[in-house]
Amino acid sequence: MGHKQTHALQQITAGLGQMLTNGRSQQPPRARRAVRYQRRFRASPAFRLYSRRMNEASFTSLSAWLTQAGLAGSSETDIVSGFCDRCVVAGLPLARTVVFIDTLHPVHEGRLFRWGHDPAQSPVLEYGRTSPDGLAATGFDPKDVQAAERWRHSPFYRMLQTGDSLLRRPLNVKTKDEFSWLSDLFAEGMTDYVAIITRFAADGAIGEMDGVYSSWATRAPGGFSDGQIAALQRMVPYLALAIKSVSLARMTGTLMETYLGRDPGQRVLSGRIVRGIADRIDAVIWFSDLRGFTRITDTAPEQVIPLLNDYSDAIVSAIHEHGGDVLKLIGDGTLAIFTAGDRTHACSAALAAAIAAREGIAKLNKQRTGDGKPITDMYVGLHVGEVFYGNVGSRERLDFTVIGPAVNEASRIAAMCRSVDQPVLMSSAFANVKDIERRLVSVGRYALRGVKHPQELFTLDPGHN
C-alpha cells in the first residue's frame, strides 16, 4: 500500500475513533434512538430475567440442534421433547407443551405432540375432522363431534378468528373457564398459559396444513416473565420449521401409499420414477369387482359412493392384512398383487385374503340390510405368473402398475365368475401350487377371451373352508 493510501486510511480510522469516543451527537437520530432503546431494555427486569440463563449461546445451540433434527428427519415427538428439555435447561420454566399440525390424510386431520403430560398418555395423538363438512364425511363419529366442540372453544380457534399469533392467559379462578383446556391446566397447578400460531405463507400452505400450533404452560410462581415469552416467540419458529419439514416427509409417504399403494409408494419414494423402468417379478394377481354394480348405479345413484366405500373397506383391508398390495381401484374393481419369496406363500396369502374378504362382506351385508341399504357381493379372479412391475405412461403422467399376459389372464378369469356363477375363480397355475389344490374344486375348462388355449378353472371347495 502506498504512502498516500496509508495516510488516508489512518485519517478515516482516527475519524471513526473520534465519533465512537466523543460523538453521540455525530450519530444519526435513528441510530441514537436505537442505542437508547437497547440501553433501556438491557436495564429492564425482563432483560435481566431473560438473560440470566437464556442467552445468545443458548439460542445458537438450540437453533443449531433444531436444524440438524429437521434435516435428519427425527420424529416429531423427539423434536418436541428435545426442544422442551433444552429450553428447561436454558432457564425456561416449561411444565406442559402441546404442538400440533394439520396434514393430508384420508382419516386424520392432523397430529398432536405432547410433552410434560401424564406418562400413561401417548405423546402422539392423531385427531379427526373438526369442520362441519369433515364431520359429515366421517359420519359424525361422537368422539370427533366432541373433539370438534372443544376445538371451537379453544384459544387457537379464537386466534384464527382474530388473526392474532399469540394469546396469553395467567391461570386463575377468573380465567380458567374462558377456553377449553385451561381449566384442566389450572387444576394441575399451572400458573400461566401461552398459545402461539406460527403461520406459513400462502405458497407454503398445503390444504389445511397452514401453520404450526403450540401451547406452553408453567407452574412457576407468577407465571412466565415477559423476557421468557419473548424467548419463546423467538425460538418457536425454528421449532415450527423442523416440525413442518418432518411432517411434510411423513405426509408425502402417506399420500404415496394412499394413492399408489404401499409397495409402489415406497418404490416411488426410493427413486423409481423413471418411465420404462420395471422389474420382472413373480406374483399372484388379484382382480375383483362387485356384483350388480351397474344396476345399483342406475337405480340408486345417491348410494353409489357410500356403497363403494363400505365394500372397498372390506376388500382392501383383507388384502392388506394378508400382505397384498392394492395397485388400483377402477370404479368397483380392485387390482392387487401378492409377492413372496416363493409361490406357495403368495398363493396361500391371496387365498386367505379372498376368504377373509368374503367373510367381511357377509358381515357388511347383514349390517346394511338392517339399515335398509342396498347390498352386493364380490367376484374375484386369482392367477399367478410373471409380470412387469414399474412405471408406464407418458412423460407427464405415469402409473406404477403391473402389465403382462398374466394380468390380462387374471382379468378374464374374474370376468368368468358371472358365467359360471362362482364368487371366486382361480387358474390352474394357481391351483397347481403346492398344497393349494387340495382346498379347491374344478369347475371345468373354459375359453377365455384373448387367451390362446382353454383354461381349467377352480373355486373354493366348501368342504375345506
NORNORRA-V899197 format. One record per run of one state. SS is the DSSP state (~ for helix, > for strand, _ for the rest). FROM is the first residue (numbers start at 1). TO is the last residue. If there is no record, write none. Layout:
ss/from/to
SS/FROM/TO
SS/FROM/TO
//
This chain:
ss/from/to
_/1/2
~/3/22
_/23/23
~/24/26
_/27/28
~/29/43
_/44/44
~/45/53
_/54/55
~/56/72
_/73/75
~/76/90
_/91/95
>/96/102
_/103/109
>/110/115
_/116/123
>/124/127
_/128/131
~/132/137
_/138/141
~/142/152
_/153/154
~/155/162
_/163/165
>/166/170
_/171/181
~/182/187
_/188/191
>/192/199
_/200/201
~/202/204
_/205/205
>/206/206
_/207/208
>/209/209
_/210/210
>/211/218
_/219/225
~/226/260
_/261/261
~/262/269
_/270/277
>/278/290
_/291/292
~/293/299
_/300/300
~/301/321
_/322/324
>/325/330
_/331/332
>/333/338
_/339/342
~/343/370
_/371/377
>/378/393
_/394/397
>/398/403
_/404/404
~/405/420
_/421/423
>/424/426
_/427/427
~/428/431
_/432/436
~/437/439
>/440/446
_/447/454
>/455/460
_/461/461
~/462/464
_/465/465
//
